[in-house]
Amino acid sequence: MTNLTVFEAERNLIGGIICAGSSADARDLVTPDCISEPFLRKAYEAIIVVEDSGQPVTPVSVADAIGADVKADAELLESMAITGAFVQDYARKLAKLNKRVRIAAAGKELQVIAKKRGDLDAELDSFVGRLADLSRNASHQDAVGVGSAMIDAVSAAQEATEGVATGYPDLDSILGKLRKGQSIVLAARPGIGKSALAMNIAANVIREKVAVVFSLEMSARELTYRVIASEANCDGARMIRGRMSPAEWSHIMDVCNRVQPMFERLRVVDRSALTPAMVRGHLRRESLRHEIGLVVVDYMQLMASGHKRESQNVEVSQISRAMKNMARDFDVPILSLSQLSRGIETRSDQRPKLSDLRDSGAIEQDADVVLFIHRPDNSDSAQIIVAKQRNGPQGVCNLNWNGRSMKFESRQG
């Protein structure tokens, strides 16, 4: 086995599958692009087509799916048939060889990046993200018996009580706090307070852990203005314009001096162009330095998937899936902000529904939790609607909106 050439391993894999009548031992390890010999790659693609259509895998059915010279191809495939006992071994060998080829190609790509002029950090973040995907996707994971997973499941349930609090007790009582690995979507109409609520939650998280905020719409300075207004309970609009009295400035400086050490744990990445690969690169670096309690992405529809753009729907679907994968990979809650479709503005009842999520049904599908902000008639009375919770109840948390300090506040009594 160890002395086989790549061609021999590819040929034996196809021959073993033909003999076994199934590619089950290879599908999780080998994709068609792992096979270099053109005919054998076509044969593997044809095997997948035949199996997925429910037909038996035979030399004739595979040759027919290839669609060239059926008789000659069937005879060639039949001559290749060998015992199917080692299909998984051949698949593992090819997967390792393909991984080495892709790593070598990545090395060459890194040399090209080093010679480029332009945004080196963005190129590097994207490269590191793809390299991490290569490492993750190449690993093979067998099925796990539920019995052996029971203790882990109970431990995870116990850890759920130690999730990060939002700072709003009524909301936490519905959610059971924000838990590791969750993909949480927060959506509302423009100007209702998505960014403000996300920053209010982040400000509570950083009392104990680091929160990383990816802001595609506002600069770090704009977010800082909001934080100061919220913490100092002052008029944010007047502060930004410099129209504060000496006493008010003194109060603001006192608050800043008091909270500055805590707010060092609020990490902001403000980029107008951001892809999931870049987010992954930033999180990888931050996670090496700090324990991350929360990630905020503001907001999904402004991101680019980093792949060839087909449509806005497909683009947002890819981003939504990437956020879910990152939440699991980094074992942190990711709070992704999202727009609502403009159709909600034409309804008499503007209370948000799951169908109002803009651009993609994948947002609802991928999210573990979907939250809506509803402020009837843009009033100061706000409802945080838990419209979806994969492992918990739906519900409504009533808050007050303080537009002066751009802060949501729990109601008294």
C-alpha positions in Angstrom: 0.0 0.0 0.0 2.7 2.5 1.0 4.7 1.9 -2.3 1.8 2.6 -4.6 2.0 5.4 -7.1 -0.8 8.0 -7.2 -2.1 6.4 -10.5 -2.2 2.9 -8.9 -4.0 4.2 -5.8 -6.6 5.9 -8.0 -7.0 2.9 -10.2 -7.4 0.6 -7.2 -9.9 2.9 -5.6 -12.1 2.8 -8.6 -11.6 -0.9 -9.1 -12.4 -1.6 -5.4 -15.6 0.5 -5.6 -16.7 -1.3 -8.7 -16.2 -4.7 -7.0 -17.9 -3.5 -3.7 -20.8 -1.9 -5.6 -20.6 1.1 -3.3 -18.5 4.2 -2.7 -19.6 4.6 0.9 -16.1 4.1 2.3 -14.7 6.8 0.0 -17.2 9.6 -0.3 -16.3 11.3 3.0 -12.6 11.3 2.1 -12.3 11.7 -1.6 -13.9 14.2 -3.9 -13.6 14.0 -7.7 -10.9 16.7 -7.8 -8.7 14.5 -5.6 -8.2 12.2 -8.6 -5.7 13.4 -11.2 -6.1 10.8 -14.0 -8.9 12.2 -16.3 -10.7 8.9 -17.0 -10.6 7.8 -13.4 -11.9 11.1 -12.3 -14.8 10.8 -14.8 -15.4 7.3 -13.5 -15.6 8.5 -9.9 -18.0 11.3 -10.8 -20.1 8.8 -12.7 -20.2 6.4 -9.7 -21.5 9.2 -7.6 -24.2 10.0 -10.2 -25.2 6.3 -10.4 -25.4 5.9 -6.6 -27.3 9.1 -6.1 -29.9 8.0 -8.7 -30.4 4.8 -6.8 -29.0 2.5 -9.5 -26.6 -0.4 -8.7 -22.9 0.4 -9.3 -21.7 -1.9 -12.1 -19.2 -1.5 -14.9 -22.1 -1.0 -17.4 -24.1 1.6 -15.3 -20.9 3.6 -14.6 -19.8 3.5 -18.2 -23.3 4.6 -19.3 -23.1 7.5 -16.9 -19.7 8.5 -18.4 -21.5 8.6 -21.7 -18.6 8.0 -24.1 -17.8 4.6 -25.6 -20.1 2.6 -23.2 -18.9 -0.9 -24.3 -15.2 -0.1 -24.2 -15.4 1.8 -20.9 -17.4 -1.0 -19.3 -14.8 -3.5 -20.3 -12.0 -1.3 -19.0 -13.8 -0.8 -15.7 -14.5 -4.5 -15.4 -10.8 -5.2 -15.9 -9.9 -2.9 -13.1 -12.2 -4.5 -10.5 -10.3 -5.7 -7.4 -11.4 -6.6 -3.9 -13.4 -3.9 -2.3 -11.9 -4.6 1.2 -9.3 -1.8 0.9 -11.4 1.0 -0.6 -11.2 3.1 2.6 -7.4 2.6 2.7 -7.0 3.8 -0.9 -9.3 6.7 -0.2 -7.3 7.7 2.8 -4.0 7.6 0.8 -5.5 9.7 -1.9 -6.9 12.2 0.6 -3.5 12.6 2.1 -1.8 13.0 -1.2 -4.3 15.6 -2.3 -3.8 17.5 0.9 -0.1 17.6 0.3 -0.7 18.9 -3.3 -3.0 21.6 -2.0 -0.6 22.6 0.8 2.2 22.9 -1.8 -0.1 25.0 -4.0 -0.9 27.2 -1.0 2.8 27.7 -0.4 3.2 29.0 -4.0 0.1 31.3 -3.5 1.7 32.7 -0.3 4.8 33.6 -2.4 2.6 35.4 -4.9 0.8 37.3 -2.1 4.1 38.4 -0.6 5.0 40.0 -4.0 1.7 41.8 -4.4 1.1 45.4 -3.8 -2.1 46.4 -2.0 -4.0 45.3 1.1 -1.6 42.7 2.3 -3.6 42.1 5.6 -6.8 41.3 3.7 -5.0 38.9 1.3 -3.3 37.2 4.3 -6.5 36.9 6.3 -8.2 35.3 3.3 -5.3 32.9 2.7 -5.2 31.8 6.4 -8.9 31.2 6.3 -8.6 28.9 3.3 -5.7 27.1 4.8 -7.8 26.5 8.0 -10.6 25.2 5.8 -8.2 22.8 4.1 -7.1 21.5 7.5 -10.7 21.1 8.7 -12.2 19.7 5.6 -9.5 17.1 5.1 -10.2 15.4 8.4 -12.3 12.3 8.5 -14.8 11.9 11.3 -16.5 8.6 11.9 -20.0 8.2 13.3 -20.2 8.5 17.1 -22.2 6.2 19.3 -24.8 8.1 21.3 -23.8 6.1 24.4 -20.2 7.4 24.3 -21.5 11.0 23.7 -23.8 11.1 26.7 -21.3 12.4 29.3 -20.2 15.1 26.8 -23.8 16.1 26.2 -24.5 16.4 29.9 -21.3 18.4 30.5 -22.3 20.8 27.6 -25.8 21.2 29.1 -24.2 22.1 32.5 -21.9 24.6 30.7 -25.0 26.3 29.2 -25.8 27.8 32.6 -22.4 29.5 32.4 -23.2 31.3 29.1 -22.6 35.0 28.7 -25.4 37.3 30.0 -26.9 39.9 27.7 -27.3 42.4 30.6 -31.1 42.2 30.3 -32.5 39.7 32.9 -35.9 39.2 31.2 -34.1 38.4 27.9 -31.7 36.1 29.6 -34.6 34.2 31.3 -35.9 33.4 27.8 -32.6 32.6 26.1 -30.8 31.0 29.1 -28.0 33.5 28.2 -25.9 33.4 25.0 -24.2 30.0 24.7 -21.0 28.8 23.1 -21.3 27.8 19.5 -24.6 29.6 18.9 -25.3 31.6 15.8 -27.6 34.4 16.8 -29.3 36.7 14.3 -30.6 40.2 15.4 -32.8 41.9 12.9 -34.8 45.1 12.7 -35.9 47.9 10.3 -33.3 50.6 9.7 -33.0 53.1 12.6 -34.7 50.9 15.2 -31.5 50.2 17.1 -29.8 47.0 16.0 -26.3 48.3 16.4 -27.1 50.0 19.7 -28.5 46.8 21.2 -25.6 44.7 20.0 -23.2 47.2 21.6 -25.2 47.3 24.8 -24.9 43.5 25.0 -21.2 43.6 24.1 -20.7 46.2 26.9 -22.1 43.7 29.4 -20.0 40.8 28.1 -16.7 42.7 28.5 -17.2 42.9 32.2 -15.6 39.4 32.2 -14.5 38.4 28.7 -13.4 39.9 25.4 -16.0 40.9 22.8 -15.0 41.3 19.2 -17.1 43.6 17.0 -16.8 43.6 13.2 -18.3 46.8 12.0 -18.8 47.3 8.3 -21.0 50.4 8.5 -19.6 52.5 11.4 -16.0 53.4 12.2 -14.4 52.4 15.5 -14.7 56.1 16.5 -18.4 56.2 15.8 -18.9 53.1 17.9 -16.8 54.6 20.6 -19.0 57.7 20.7 -22.0 55.4 21.2 -20.3 53.5 24.0 -19.4 56.8 25.8 -22.9 58.1 25.4 -24.4 54.9 26.8 -21.9 54.6 29.7 -22.1 58.3 30.7 -25.9 58.4 30.0 -25.4 61.6 28.1 -26.8 63.1 24.9 -24.8 61.4 22.2 -25.8 63.8 19.5 -24.7 66.9 21.5 -21.5 65.2 22.6 -20.5 64.4 19.0 -21.1 68.0 18.0 -19.1 69.3 21.0 -22.0 71.0 22.6 -21.6 70.0 26.2 -21.1 72.1 29.3 -17.9 72.0 31.3 -19.7 70.0 34.0 -20.9 67.5 31.4 -17.4 67.1 29.9 -16.0 66.6 33.4 -18.6 63.8 34.0 -17.8 62.2 30.6 -14.0 62.2 31.4 -14.7 60.7 34.8 -16.7 57.9 33.3 -14.1 57.2 30.6 -11.3 57.0 33.2 -13.4 54.5 35.2 -14.5 52.2 32.3 -11.4 52.4 30.1 -9.7 49.3 31.5 -12.9 47.2 31.0 -13.3 48.6 27.5 -9.9 47.4 26.4 -11.7 44.1 26.2 -13.9 45.5 23.5 -12.1 44.8 20.2 -13.3 46.5 17.1 -12.5 45.7 13.5 -13.9 48.4 11.2 -13.6 47.5 7.6 -16.0 48.4 4.8 -15.0 45.3 2.9 -15.0 42.1 4.9 -15.3 38.4 4.0 -15.9 35.4 6.3 -12.3 34.3 5.7 -11.1 37.7 7.0 -13.4 37.3 10.1 -12.0 33.9 10.7 -8.4 35.2 10.5 -9.1 37.9 13.0 -10.8 35.6 15.4 -8.0 33.1 15.2 -5.5 35.8 16.2 -7.7 37.2 19.0 -8.5 33.7 20.4 -4.7 33.1 20.8 -4.5 36.2 23.1 -7.9 36.3 24.8 -10.9 34.3 25.9 -13.6 35.5 23.5 -17.0 35.8 25.1 -18.9 37.2 22.1 -18.5 38.1 18.4 -20.7 40.7 16.8 -21.0 41.1 13.0 -22.7 44.4 11.9 -24.1 43.4 9.5 -24.4 40.4 7.2 -25.8 42.0 4.1 -22.7 44.3 3.8 -20.3 41.4 3.8 -18.9 39.6 0.7 -18.7 35.8 0.6 -15.3 35.9 -1.0 -16.5 33.6 -3.8 -17.8 34.3 -7.3 -21.0 36.3 -6.9 -24.1 34.6 -8.3 -26.8 36.5 -6.6 -27.4 38.4 -3.3 -29.5 35.5 -2.1 -26.7 33.0 -2.7 -24.1 35.4 -1.3 -26.0 35.9 2.0 -26.7 32.1 2.2 -22.9 31.5 2.1 -22.2 34.2 4.7 -24.9 32.8 7.0 -23.5 29.3 6.8 -20.0 30.7 7.4 -21.2 32.4 10.6 -22.7 29.2 11.8 -19.5 27.3 11.1 -17.4 29.8 12.8 -19.6 29.8 15.9 -19.0 26.1 16.2 -15.3 26.1 15.3 -14.4 28.9 17.8 -17.0 27.7 20.3 -18.3 31.3 20.9 -21.7 32.9 20.4 -21.8 35.0 17.2 -24.4 37.7 17.0 -24.9 38.7 13.4 -27.0 41.7 12.6 -29.4 41.5 9.6 -31.7 43.8 7.7 -35.4 43.1 7.2 -37.0 43.2 3.8 -38.8 46.4 2.8 -42.1 44.6 2.5 -42.6 45.0 6.3 -42.9 48.8 5.8 -46.0 48.3 3.6 -47.9 46.3 6.1 -50.3 47.8 8.7 -48.8 45.4 11.3 -45.1 46.0 11.2 -44.3 43.5 13.9 -41.4 41.5 12.3 -41.8 37.8 11.3 -39.2 35.2 10.2 -40.3 35.6 6.6 -39.1 39.2 6.8 -35.5 38.3 7.0 -33.9 39.9 4.0 -32.2 38.2 1.0 -32.1 34.6 2.2 -34.2 31.9 3.9 -30.8 30.4 4.9 -30.5 33.0 7.6 -33.5 31.6 9.5 -32.4 28.0 8.7 -28.8 28.4 10.0 -29.5 30.5 13.0 -29.9 28.9 16.4 -31.6 32.0 17.7 -33.4 34.8 15.8 -34.2 38.1 17.6 -36.2 41.0 16.4 -36.4 44.5 17.7 -39.9 46.0 17.4 -40.7 49.6 18.4 -44.3 50.3 17.5 -44.4 53.7 15.7 -40.7 54.2 16.5 -41.7 54.8 20.1 -39.5 54.5 23.2 -41.2 51.2 24.1 -39.3 48.3 22.6 -40.0 44.6 22.3 -37.2 42.1 21.8 -38.9 39.2 20.1 -37.3 35.8 20.4 -38.8 34.5 17.2 -36.7 31.3 17.0 -34.7 29.4 19.5 -33.6 26.0 18.4 -33.4 24.5 21.9 -35.7 26.8 23.9 -38.9 28.8 24.0 -40.0 31.8 22.0 -41.0 34.9 23.9 -41.0 38.7 24.2 -38.8 40.9 26.4 -40.0 44.4 27.0 -37.4 47.1 27.2 -37.2 50.9 27.1 -35.3 52.7 24.3 -33.3 55.8 25.4 -32.6 57.5 22.1 -30.7 60.3 23.9 -27.9 57.9 25.1 -28.6 55.3 22.4 -29.3 52.6 25.0 -31.9 49.9 25.6 -32.8 49.7 29.3 -34.6 47.1 31.4 -38.0 48.2 32.6 -38.4 48.8 36.3 -40.9 46.8 38.4 
